[in-house]
């Protein structure tokens, strides 16, 4: 081998080493350039299974953004065990100290959270609400169903089920929760002009067992009830047989019931004829859509209207099987057939 050949071989070898070194450095730089974003997703409580669906949606969207984008997205899932505005304030205070890139909250109270939401925004952390709003805060949007219209839809369903006369009771969750109060307001406006009377409103503080208890107590103290509006799903998470007075009256057709939410166990009550109709929210979207919205706000400085309407689903015996199929396949992209 001549000196020239040896020098050429050495030059080629050095070039290869340099290329590998530069490539490795570029790979590291690319990895470092993929900025990590942390979005806090805070439901009202950890003891309400409905929020687990939204959590799963949030995690799925974070995975999708991370897989295809230039950012790694992490979801910080944190909440108090039970629904309590004061506890939620403390949770948010703790989250603020962790300096996430944005926060999404289902507000337990429309006024109690104003100061802490504003504190986060003033610290440079964009905040949005979902499911339940704090409209007078500095949050950049509220994502959810139009709860007032949802309440009116529930009234329409109950009128179809029991006619324009009778006594009804309402079951709700945390007193003062903006989303629940709006549903009740819509329901009461929806029955105006009829002879339907709201004779009882009971509260369960978003607790399943308390929900069972107050429904049964209301049935016992008001044996002439003709209807119920379950403003939320709480007691229906309990096993069948947990509310014998309500269940017997429902099976016999003496009490007609409409409820918010379209969760799988509720669909069984519709199939059994114990619940006439359901007004459904976009639970998966609470997480899936809110993570995308926070990402767009932080990365692209996207502007949103004060209210982002997620839409709602109406489920009756006519389309309950289609909703059950959507849950089975975890595919909520197809429109439901008409409910009537």
TASUL-V474786 format. One record per run of one state. SS is the DSSP state (H for helix, E for strand, C for the rest). FROM is the first residue (numbers start at 1). TO is the last residue. If there is no record, write none. Layout:
ss=<SS:SS>
from=<FROM:FROM>
to=<TO:TO>
This chain:
ss=<C:H:C:E:C:H:C:E:C:H:C:E:C:H:C:E:C:E:C:H:C:E:C:H:C:E:C:H:C:E:C:H:C:H:C:E:C:H:C:E:C:H:C:E:C:E:C:H:C>
from=<1:3:34:35:43:50:69:71:78:85:98:102:106:114:123:126:131:142:145:147:163:165:173:178:191:195:204:208:222:227:231:234:238:244:252:256:261:264:272:277:281:283:301:307:310:313:316:320:330>
to=<2:33:34:42:49:68:70:77:84:97:101:105:113:122:125:130:141:144:146:162:164:172:177:190:194:203:207:221:226:230:233:237:243:251:255:260:263:271:276:280:282:300:306:309:312:315:319:329:340>
